[in-house]
Amino acid sequence: MKLNYKRTILIGLAFLSISAFWQMYDNVVPLILKNTFGLGETITGAIMAGDNILALFLLPIFGSISDKVNTPIGKRMPFILIGTALACIFLIVLPIADATVNMPLFIGALFLLLISMGTYRSPAVALMPDLTPKPLRSKANAIINLMGAVGGVYTLIMIKVLVGKGDRPDYLPLFLSVGILMVVCIVVLFFTIKEKKLHAELKSGDAPDKEAKEPAAASGKLPEDVKRSLIFMLLSVAFWFIAYNAVTTAFSRYATHVWGLEGGGYADCLLVATIAAIISYIPIGGIASRIGRKKTIMIGIILLGLCFGAAGLFDRYHPVMVVFFCVIGFAWAAIGVNSYPMVVEIATAGDVGKYTGYYYTFSMAAQVVTPILSGYLLEHVHYRTLFPYSVVFCILAFITMSQVKHGDSKPVKKNSTLENFDIDD
């Protein structure tokens, strides 16, 4: 059985478009809220946390609804088509509201945009396992993640090319470029991936599910020592997401206010970090196979904290930042590749979904809290609290991670280098 790479790349177009959007949302919307509408950092942080709050409710709801839907074009495709169409409409309203300084229009369109994105994110992600045989989903998920990275890089390049200098540049070209990408991706997806037909073919050709025949382990309470490891592991997940997401959410404002970068110049650092993470996945897989997941994560936390601390020492932009953000990309990849497998390693048979829920509950909750908390410090203390704030939470993550004693089985050697890209971010 071989993976259909062409089909998987086409399926990944949905995730590529989603990733392109969120890269723009995280970088541009905070600048509009601050520079156009004059909102304080705390309120801006609260608005930026809105997508994560909505996601806690919308993602499981619409993922579950799409499981039960049966249309001529499939279960997931209607949500993807309608959600993308609505998102693109509201997306174009944002720069218009920005140009006319119409705050009610901006906030209303932003709210509807986030709801539109929330309605199809889970169905879009679910399309891959729907149309991929179980033994091949690891390789397929690697391709999906790479497609997402391509979407993020696309947006960062568009920010650098299309965003002019000054506090209030014209963002319409940027928003149009992302909207067009989203439409093109979904149109190609719709005309090349016949979801219902492919799902029927896959179902008729499925081999017996060996995993389903295996007796499930007893699902009683975890032993106290294992439970303790799980708690510290989940706290670590929350702490490093609090640290990292604070920087990614506020970086565009920090770079313009403290370092004096203009236009889309701040995108250089984020672009370097993203590319460094992509390049790092394969060597990180090799490192973890030799020294274990926990040690690899600990190294990632140390490097993340050191680079955040070093970046915070500069009051103007310096080319050495490129090096710092290159290391940050490597560090974040080291954490991301190994953390989710450690959580589900603790799960007993039949409980993997529940433990996956634990992982995302802590990571999403962290991303709700940190824009508000870090935003309050930016507004009421100083902008330069951003990096020290992240360093503190890196230290907390290191402390809690050091208490994790389970889930550190060394990864099995991959059958191909591509499988090293298989991460859950």
KOLKEZA-316062 format. One record per residue (C-alpha): x negated, y negated, z negated; residue number from 1. Coordinates in nm, 2 decimals, decimal comma. Layout:
N
{node {X; Y; Z}; NUM}
...
! end
This chain:
425
{node {0,00; 0,00; 0,00}; 1}
{node {-0,14; -0,33; 0,11}; 2}
{node {-0,05; -0,69; 0,02}; 3}
{node {0,11; -0,89; 0,31}; 4}
{node {-0,11; -1,19; 0,28}; 5}
{node {0,07; -1,40; 0,54}; 6}
{node {0,41; -1,34; 0,37}; 7}
{node {0,26; -1,42; 0,03}; 8}
{node {0,10; -1,75; 0,16}; 9}
{node {0,44; -1,85; 0,31}; 10}
{node {0,62; -1,77; -0,02}; 11}
{node {0,36; -1,98; -0,20}; 12}
{node {0,46; -2,29; 0,00}; 13}
{node {0,74; -2,34; -0,26}; 14}
{node {0,49; -2,36; -0,55}; 15}
{node {0,25; -2,58; -0,34}; 16}
{node {0,53; -2,84; -0,30}; 17}
{node {0,62; -2,82; -0,67}; 18}
{node {0,26; -2,87; -0,77}; 19}
{node {0,21; -3,16; -0,53}; 20}
{node {0,51; -3,33; -0,69}; 21}
{node {0,40; -3,29; -1,05}; 22}
{node {0,05; -3,42; -0,98}; 23}
{node {0,21; -3,74; -0,85}; 24}
{node {0,46; -3,76; -1,13}; 25}
{node {0,19; -3,73; -1,40}; 26}
{node {-0,03; -3,99; -1,24}; 27}
{node {0,19; -4,25; -1,09}; 28}
{node {0,51; -4,27; -1,29}; 29}
{node {0,33; -4,39; -1,62}; 30}
{node {0,17; -4,67; -1,42}; 31}
{node {0,50; -4,79; -1,28}; 32}
{node {0,66; -4,77; -1,63}; 33}
{node {0,38; -4,98; -1,78}; 34}
{node {0,29; -5,23; -1,50}; 35}
{node {0,63; -5,28; -1,34}; 36}
{node {0,87; -5,25; -1,62}; 37}
{node {0,64; -5,35; -1,91}; 38}
{node {0,72; -5,05; -2,13}; 39}
{node {0,51; -4,98; -2,43}; 40}
{node {0,29; -4,67; -2,45}; 41}
{node {0,52; -4,50; -2,70}; 42}
{node {0,83; -4,53; -2,48}; 43}
{node {0,63; -4,44; -2,17}; 44}
{node {0,51; -4,13; -2,35}; 45}
{node {0,86; -4,04; -2,45}; 46}
{node {0,99; -4,07; -2,09}; 47}
{node {0,69; -3,87; -1,96}; 48}
{node {0,79; -3,60; -2,21}; 49}
{node {1,13; -3,58; -2,06}; 50}
{node {1,04; -3,33; -1,79}; 51}
{node {0,92; -3,09; -2,05}; 52}
{node {1,22; -3,13; -2,27}; 53}
{node {1,45; -3,07; -1,97}; 54}
{node {1,24; -2,77; -1,86}; 55}
{node {1,29; -2,60; -2,20}; 56}
{node {1,66; -2,58; -2,11}; 57}
{node {1,68; -2,59; -1,73}; 58}
{node {1,41; -2,33; -1,64}; 59}
{node {1,56; -2,03; -1,83}; 60}
{node {1,92; -2,13; -1,74}; 61}
{node {1,87; -2,16; -1,36}; 62}
{node {1,63; -1,87; -1,35}; 63}
{node {1,91; -1,65; -1,51}; 64}
{node {2,18; -1,79; -1,28}; 65}
{node {1,97; -1,72; -0,97}; 66}
{node {1,94; -1,36; -1,09}; 67}
{node {2,31; -1,32; -1,06}; 68}
{node {2,37; -1,51; -0,73}; 69}
{node {2,42; -1,32; -0,41}; 70}
{node {2,45; -1,53; -0,09}; 71}
{node {2,38; -1,46; 0,28}; 72}
{node {2,04; -1,63; 0,25}; 73}
{node {1,94; -1,46; -0,08}; 74}
{node {1,94; -1,53; -0,45}; 75}
{node {1,66; -1,78; -0,48}; 76}
{node {1,67; -1,96; -0,14}; 77}
{node {1,99; -2,17; -0,21}; 78}
{node {1,84; -2,32; -0,52}; 79}
{node {1,51; -2,39; -0,34}; 80}
{node {1,68; -2,56; -0,05}; 81}
{node {1,94; -2,76; -0,25}; 82}
{node {1,69; -2,85; -0,53}; 83}
{node {1,42; -2,97; -0,28}; 84}
{node {1,67; -3,17; -0,08}; 85}
{node {1,81; -3,35; -0,38}; 86}
{node {1,46; -3,40; -0,53}; 87}
{node {1,33; -3,57; -0,20}; 88}
{node {1,63; -3,81; -0,20}; 89}
{node {1,57; -3,93; -0,55}; 90}
{node {1,19; -3,93; -0,50}; 91}
{node {1,22; -4,20; -0,23}; 92}
{node {1,44; -4,41; -0,46}; 93}
{node {1,16; -4,45; -0,71}; 94}
{node {0,93; -4,67; -0,51}; 95}
{node {1,22; -4,88; -0,39}; 96}
{node {1,33; -4,93; -0,75}; 97}
{node {0,97; -5,02; -0,84}; 98}
{node {0,94; -5,27; -0,56}; 99}
{node {1,26; -5,44; -0,66}; 100}
{node {1,19; -5,42; -1,03}; 101}
{node {1,52; -5,24; -1,08}; 102}
{node {1,48; -5,05; -1,41}; 103}
{node {1,83; -4,90; -1,43}; 104}
{node {1,79; -4,76; -1,08}; 105}
{node {1,44; -4,63; -1,15}; 106}
{node {1,54; -4,45; -1,48}; 107}
{node {1,86; -4,31; -1,33}; 108}
{node {1,68; -4,18; -1,02}; 109}
{node {1,40; -4,04; -1,23}; 110}
{node {1,65; -3,85; -1,45}; 111}
{node {1,83; -3,70; -1,15}; 112}
{node {1,49; -3,62; -0,99}; 113}
{node {1,38; -3,42; -1,30}; 114}
{node {1,71; -3,23; -1,31}; 115}
{node {1,67; -3,15; -0,94}; 116}
{node {1,32; -3,02; -0,99}; 117}
{node {1,44; -2,81; -1,29}; 118}
{node {1,71; -2,64; -1,09}; 119}
{node {1,48; -2,47; -0,85}; 120}
{node {1,14; -2,43; -1,02}; 121}
{node {1,22; -2,09; -1,18}; 122}
{node {1,40; -1,95; -0,87}; 123}
{node {1,09; -2,06; -0,66}; 124}
{node {0,85; -1,88; -0,89}; 125}
{node {1,07; -1,57; -0,90}; 126}
{node {1,07; -1,54; -0,53}; 127}
{node {0,72; -1,39; -0,53}; 128}
{node {0,79; -1,09; -0,76}; 129}
{node {1,13; -1,04; -0,58}; 130}
{node {0,95; -0,98; -0,25}; 131}
{node {0,63; -0,82; -0,37}; 132}
{node {0,58; -0,45; -0,48}; 133}
{node {0,49; -0,43; -0,85}; 134}
{node {0,13; -0,29; -0,80}; 135}
{node {0,05; -0,59; -0,57}; 136}
{node {0,19; -0,87; -0,78}; 137}
{node {-0,14; -0,95; -0,94}; 138}
{node {-0,31; -1,03; -0,60}; 139}
{node {0,01; -1,21; -0,49}; 140}
{node {0,01; -1,43; -0,80}; 141}
{node {-0,35; -1,52; -0,74}; 142}
{node {-0,25; -1,65; -0,40}; 143}
{node {0,05; -1,84; -0,54}; 144}
{node {-0,18; -2,01; -0,80}; 145}
{node {-0,42; -2,11; -0,53}; 146}
{node {-0,14; -2,26; -0,32}; 147}
{node {-0,04; -2,46; -0,62}; 148}
{node {-0,39; -2,59; -0,65}; 149}
{node {-0,39; -2,69; -0,29}; 150}
{node {-0,07; -2,89; -0,35}; 151}
{node {-0,24; -3,08; -0,64}; 152}
{node {-0,55; -3,16; -0,44}; 153}
{node {-0,33; -3,29; -0,15}; 154}
{node {-0,16; -3,54; -0,38}; 155}
{node {-0,49; -3,65; -0,54}; 156}
{node {-0,63; -3,72; -0,19}; 157}
{node {-0,31; -3,91; -0,09}; 158}
{node {-0,34; -4,12; -0,41}; 159}
{node {-0,70; -4,21; -0,32}; 160}
{node {-0,61; -4,29; 0,04}; 161}
{node {-0,27; -4,45; 0,02}; 162}
{node {-0,26; -4,64; -0,32}; 163}
{node {-0,39; -4,99; -0,29}; 164}
{node {-0,56; -5,20; -0,56}; 165}
{node {-0,40; -5,42; -0,82}; 166}
{node {-0,15; -5,36; -1,10}; 167}
{node {0,15; -5,32; -0,86}; 168}
{node {0,05; -5,15; -0,54}; 169}
{node {0,30; -5,03; -0,28}; 170}
{node {0,37; -4,67; -0,38}; 171}
{node {0,62; -4,60; -0,09}; 172}
{node {0,36; -4,44; 0,14}; 173}
{node {0,24; -4,21; -0,13}; 174}
{node {0,59; -4,10; -0,23}; 175}
{node {0,68; -4,05; 0,14}; 176}
{node {0,37; -3,84; 0,20}; 177}
{node {0,46; -3,61; -0,09}; 178}
{node {0,83; -3,60; 0,01}; 179}
{node {0,74; -3,51; 0,37}; 180}
{node {0,51; -3,23; 0,24}; 181}
{node {0,79; -3,09; 0,02}; 182}
{node {1,03; -3,09; 0,31}; 183}
{node {0,79; -2,93; 0,56}; 184}
{node {0,69; -2,66; 0,31}; 185}
{node {1,05; -2,56; 0,24}; 186}
{node {1,16; -2,57; 0,60}; 187}
{node {0,87; -2,34; 0,70}; 188}
{node {0,96; -2,12; 0,40}; 189}
{node {1,32; -2,09; 0,50}; 190}
{node {1,26; -2,01; 0,87}; 191}
{node {0,98; -1,76; 0,80}; 192}
{node {1,09; -1,58; 0,49}; 193}
{node {1,43; -1,40; 0,52}; 194}
{node {1,48; -1,34; 0,15}; 195}
{node {1,78; -1,10; 0,16}; 196}
{node {1,64; -0,89; 0,45}; 197}
{node {1,30; -0,86; 0,29}; 198}
{node {1,44; -0,78; -0,05}; 199}
{node {1,65; -0,50; 0,10}; 200}
{node {1,35; -0,36; 0,28}; 201}
{node {1,14; -0,37; -0,03}; 202}
{node {1,41; -0,21; -0,24}; 203}
{node {1,46; 0,08; 0,01}; 204}
{node {1,09; 0,14; 0,03}; 205}
{node {1,01; 0,12; -0,35}; 206}
{node {0,83; 0,41; -0,51}; 207}
{node {0,96; 0,54; -0,84}; 208}
{node {0,88; 0,30; -1,12}; 209}
{node {0,63; 0,49; -1,33}; 210}
{node {0,63; 0,22; -1,59}; 211}
{node {1,00; 0,25; -1,64}; 212}
{node {0,97; 0,62; -1,72}; 213}
{node {0,71; 0,57; -1,99}; 214}
{node {0,85; 0,58; -2,34}; 215}
{node {0,86; 0,23; -2,50}; 216}
{node {0,66; 0,18; -2,81}; 217}
{node {0,85; 0,12; -3,13}; 218}
{node {0,95; -0,24; -3,15}; 219}
{node {0,96; -0,29; -3,52}; 220}
{node {0,78; -0,57; -3,70}; 221}
{node {0,42; -0,64; -3,62}; 222}
{node {0,16; -0,53; -3,88}; 223}
{node {0,07; -0,83; -4,09}; 224}
{node {-0,28; -0,86; -3,95}; 225}
{node {-0,15; -0,85; -3,59}; 226}
{node {0,12; -1,10; -3,67}; 227}
{node {-0,14; -1,33; -3,82}; 228}
{node {-0,34; -1,31; -3,50}; 229}
{node {-0,04; -1,39; -3,29}; 230}
{node {0,05; -1,69; -3,50}; 231}
{node {-0,30; -1,83; -3,48}; 232}
{node {-0,32; -1,76; -3,11}; 233}
{node {0,01; -1,95; -3,04}; 234}
{node {-0,11; -2,24; -3,26}; 235}
{node {-0,43; -2,24; -3,05}; 236}
{node {-0,22; -2,26; -2,73}; 237}
{node {-0,03; -2,55; -2,87}; 238}
{node {-0,34; -2,74; -2,98}; 239}
{node {-0,54; -2,71; -2,66}; 240}
{node {-0,23; -2,81; -2,45}; 241}
{node {-0,19; -3,11; -2,68}; 242}
{node {-0,55; -3,21; -2,62}; 243}
{node {-0,56; -3,15; -2,25}; 244}
{node {-0,21; -3,28; -2,16}; 245}
{node {-0,27; -3,61; -2,35}; 246}
{node {-0,56; -3,69; -2,12}; 247}
{node {-0,39; -3,58; -1,79}; 248}
{node {-0,08; -3,78; -1,88}; 249}
{node {-0,25; -4,10; -1,99}; 250}
{node {-0,56; -4,09; -1,78}; 251}
{node {-0,45; -4,31; -1,49}; 252}
{node {-0,36; -4,59; -1,75}; 253}
{node {-0,68; -4,53; -1,95}; 254}
{node {-0,90; -4,54; -1,64}; 255}
{node {-0,75; -4,87; -1,52}; 256}
{node {-0,73; -5,04; -1,86}; 257}
{node {-1,06; -4,93; -2,02}; 258}
{node {-1,29; -4,83; -1,73}; 259}
{node {-1,16; -5,10; -1,49}; 260}
{node {-1,09; -4,87; -1,20}; 261}
{node {-0,85; -5,01; -0,95}; 262}
{node {-0,60; -4,85; -0,71}; 263}
{node {-0,63; -4,48; -0,68}; 264}
{node {-0,99; -4,47; -0,80}; 265}
{node {-0,90; -4,27; -1,11}; 266}
{node {-0,80; -3,97; -0,88}; 267}
{node {-1,17; -3,89; -0,82}; 268}
{node {-1,22; -3,75; -1,17}; 269}
{node {-0,90; -3,55; -1,16}; 270}
{node {-0,98; -3,42; -0,81}; 271}
{node {-1,33; -3,30; -0,93}; 272}
{node {-1,17; -3,13; -1,23}; 273}
{node {-0,92; -2,95; -1,02}; 274}
{node {-1,17; -2,83; -0,76}; 275}
{node {-1,41; -2,72; -1,03}; 276}
{node {-1,14; -2,51; -1,19}; 277}
{node {-1,06; -2,34; -0,86}; 278}
{node {-1,42; -2,26; -0,80}; 279}
{node {-1,46; -2,13; -1,16}; 280}
{node {-1,20; -1,86; -1,16}; 281}
{node {-1,42; -1,59; -1,01}; 282}
{node {-1,73; -1,65; -1,23}; 283}
{node {-1,51; -1,68; -1,54}; 284}
{node {-1,36; -1,34; -1,46}; 285}
{node {-1,71; -1,20; -1,46}; 286}
{node {-1,80; -1,38; -1,78}; 287}
{node {-1,49; -1,25; -1,96}; 288}
{node {-1,55; -0,90; -1,85}; 289}
{node {-1,89; -0,91; -2,01}; 290}
{node {-1,84; -1,10; -2,34}; 291}
{node {-1,46; -1,07; -2,38}; 292}
{node {-1,17; -1,31; -2,36}; 293}
{node {-1,19; -1,47; -2,70}; 294}
{node {-1,56; -1,57; -2,66}; 295}
{node {-1,49; -1,71; -2,32}; 296}
{node {-1,20; -1,92; -2,46}; 297}
{node {-1,41; -2,04; -2,75}; 298}
{node {-1,68; -2,15; -2,50}; 299}
{node {-1,41; -2,33; -2,30}; 300}
{node {-1,28; -2,51; -2,61}; 301}
{node {-1,63; -2,62; -2,71}; 302}
{node {-1,71; -2,76; -2,36}; 303}
{node {-1,37; -2,93; -2,34}; 304}
{node {-1,42; -3,10; -2,68}; 305}
{node {-1,78; -3,21; -2,59}; 306}
{node {-1,68; -3,36; -2,26}; 307}
{node {-1,38; -3,54; -2,40}; 308}
{node {-1,60; -3,68; -2,68}; 309}
{node {-1,87; -3,79; -2,43}; 310}
{node {-1,62; -3,95; -2,20}; 311}
{node {-1,48; -4,15; -2,49}; 312}
{node {-1,82; -4,31; -2,55}; 313}
{node {-1,81; -4,51; -2,23}; 314}
{node {-1,64; -4,85; -2,20}; 315}
{node {-1,69; -4,87; -1,82}; 316}
{node {-1,67; -4,61; -1,55}; 317}
{node {-2,00; -4,43; -1,48}; 318}
{node {-2,08; -4,18; -1,21}; 319}
{node {-2,18; -3,93; -1,48}; 320}
{node {-1,80; -3,89; -1,54}; 321}
{node {-1,80; -3,67; -1,23}; 322}
{node {-2,02; -3,42; -1,42}; 323}
{node {-1,80; -3,44; -1,73}; 324}
{node {-1,48; -3,37; -1,53}; 325}
{node {-1,65; -3,09; -1,34}; 326}
{node {-1,73; -2,92; -1,67}; 327}
{node {-1,37; -3,00; -1,80}; 328}
{node {-1,23; -2,81; -1,50}; 329}
{node {-1,45; -2,51; -1,58}; 330}
{node {-1,36; -2,52; -1,94}; 331}
{node {-0,98; -2,55; -1,88}; 332}
{node {-1,00; -2,26; -1,63}; 333}
{node {-1,19; -2,05; -1,89}; 334}
{node {-0,91; -2,11; -2,14}; 335}
{node {-0,62; -2,06; -1,89}; 336}
{node {-0,75; -1,74; -1,74}; 337}
{node {-0,78; -1,56; -2,07}; 338}
{node {-0,52; -1,71; -2,31}; 339}
{node {-0,20; -1,57; -2,17}; 340}
{node {-0,34; -1,21; -2,14}; 341}
{node {-0,44; -1,23; -2,50}; 342}
{node {-0,08; -1,31; -2,61}; 343}
{node {0,08; -1,03; -2,41}; 344}
{node {-0,20; -0,79; -2,51}; 345}
{node {-0,04; -0,80; -2,86}; 346}
{node {0,30; -0,71; -2,72}; 347}
{node {0,44; -0,36; -2,75}; 348}
{node {0,59; -0,19; -2,44}; 349}
{node {0,91; -0,35; -2,35}; 350}
{node {0,84; -0,68; -2,53}; 351}
{node {0,61; -0,85; -2,27}; 352}
{node {0,89; -1,08; -2,16}; 353}
{node {0,96; -1,19; -2,52}; 354}
{node {0,59; -1,26; -2,58}; 355}
{node {0,56; -1,45; -2,25}; 356}
{node {0,85; -1,66; -2,39}; 357}
{node {0,65; -1,73; -2,71}; 358}
{node {0,35; -1,85; -2,50}; 359}
{node {0,56; -2,09; -2,29}; 360}
{node {0,76; -2,21; -2,58}; 361}
{node {0,44; -2,33; -2,76}; 362}
{node {0,27; -2,47; -2,45}; 363}
{node {0,58; -2,66; -2,33}; 364}
{node {0,66; -2,79; -2,68}; 365}
{node {0,30; -2,92; -2,70}; 366}
{node {0,35; -3,10; -2,38}; 367}
{node {0,67; -3,26; -2,52}; 368}
{node {0,50; -3,38; -2,84}; 369}
{node {0,16; -3,50; -2,71}; 370}
{node {0,26; -3,78; -2,46}; 371}
{node {0,47; -3,94; -2,74}; 372}
{node {0,21; -3,90; -3,02}; 373}
{node {-0,09; -4,01; -2,81}; 374}
{node {0,12; -4,29; -2,65}; 375}
{node {0,20; -4,43; -3,00}; 376}
{node {-0,18; -4,44; -3,07}; 377}
{node {-0,25; -4,60; -2,74}; 378}
{node {0,00; -4,87; -2,80}; 379}
{node {-0,03; -4,94; -3,17}; 380}
{node {-0,40; -4,86; -3,23}; 381}
{node {-0,61; -4,88; -2,92}; 382}
{node {-0,65; -4,72; -2,58}; 383}
{node {-0,98; -4,58; -2,68}; 384}
{node {-0,81; -4,34; -2,93}; 385}
{node {-0,72; -4,11; -2,63}; 386}
{node {-1,04; -3,91; -2,61}; 387}
{node {-1,10; -3,89; -2,99}; 388}
{node {-0,74; -3,77; -3,02}; 389}
{node {-0,81; -3,49; -2,78}; 390}
{node {-1,13; -3,40; -2,95}; 391}
{node {-0,95; -3,36; -3,28}; 392}
{node {-0,71; -3,11; -3,13}; 393}
{node {-0,99; -2,92; -2,96}; 394}
{node {-1,15; -2,88; -3,30}; 395}
{node {-0,82; -2,75; -3,44}; 396}
{node {-0,78; -2,51; -3,15}; 397}
{node {-1,14; -2,38; -3,22}; 398}
{node {-1,06; -2,33; -3,59}; 399}
{node {-0,73; -2,14; -3,52}; 400}
{node {-0,88; -1,94; -3,23}; 401}
{node {-1,16; -1,82; -3,46}; 402}
{node {-0,89; -1,65; -3,68}; 403}
{node {-0,75; -1,45; -3,39}; 404}
{node {-0,86; -1,08; -3,43}; 405}
{node {-0,64; -0,91; -3,18}; 406}
{node {-0,57; -0,91; -2,81}; 407}
{node {-0,93; -0,93; -2,71}; 408}
{node {-0,97; -0,61; -2,51}; 409}
{node {-1,22; -0,68; -2,23}; 410}
{node {-1,05; -0,71; -1,89}; 411}
{node {-1,07; -0,42; -1,66}; 412}
{node {-1,30; -0,47; -1,36}; 413}
{node {-1,09; -0,62; -1,07}; 414}
{node {-1,04; -0,42; -0,75}; 415}
{node {-1,11; -0,73; -0,55}; 416}
{node {-1,25; -1,08; -0,63}; 417}
{node {-0,91; -1,23; -0,54}; 418}
{node {-0,76; -1,08; -0,86}; 419}
{node {-0,98; -1,31; -1,07}; 420}
{node {-0,76; -1,60; -0,96}; 421}
{node {-0,46; -1,44; -1,13}; 422}
{node {-0,37; -1,67; -1,41}; 423}
{node {-0,07; -1,82; -1,58}; 424}
{node {-0,10; -2,19; -1,62}; 425}
! end
